Amino acid sequence: MPYCSSLTDSEWEIMEPILHQILPTKKQGRLPSNWTKREILDGIFYQLKNGCNWQDLPG
């Protein structure tokens, strides 16, 4: 179940192309990330909304 701070699908459709434009492309040879860009943004928004410690973010 998403949190109230999580991006909706329509919000993510707007954000995803913007992230591809502003973030550098990933170099080959690195391990794949444990989290998607959407999960990272949701974590940032959750932290900003609730003001909790980074260690207290939900899994």
N, C-alpha and C positions, 0 to 999 in steps of 0.2 A: 504494500500500500504506500503510495507516495505521500510525502509530507506537504503541508500547505505552502512551503517554500520551494517545492520542486517545480521544475519547468513543465508546462503542459506540452503536449505534442505540437500544438500550433506555435507556441513560443520557441520550441526547439527547432522547428522548420525555419524560423527567422534567424535564430542564432547560429545554426550550423554553418551556413555559407559564409557568414561573417568571420567565424573562427578559422575557416580554411583560408581566408584571405589574409588574416593578421598573424596567424601562428606559422612559424617556420615548418617546412616539411620535415618529417622524421627521417633521420639518417638510417641507412641500412646497417644491419649488424647488431643493433641494440635488441635487447629482450623486449617482447611486447609488454605494453603497460598493463597493470593489474586492473585499472579502471578506465572507463570510457570518458571522453571529454564531457559528456552530459552528466555522468556521475560526479565528476570533479566540480562542475558548476553547481550541481545540486548541493554538494557538500559545502561549498563556499556560501551559497545562499542560505542554507540551514544555519551555518555558524553566524552569519551576519544578522539573521532574523532573531535567533535565540540567544546570542551573545555567550555561548558556552565555550569551554576550552576545546582546543582541537582534539585532545585525547578523549573527550566526552562525545564526539560525534558518533551517531549510530553506525553500525556495520553496514 
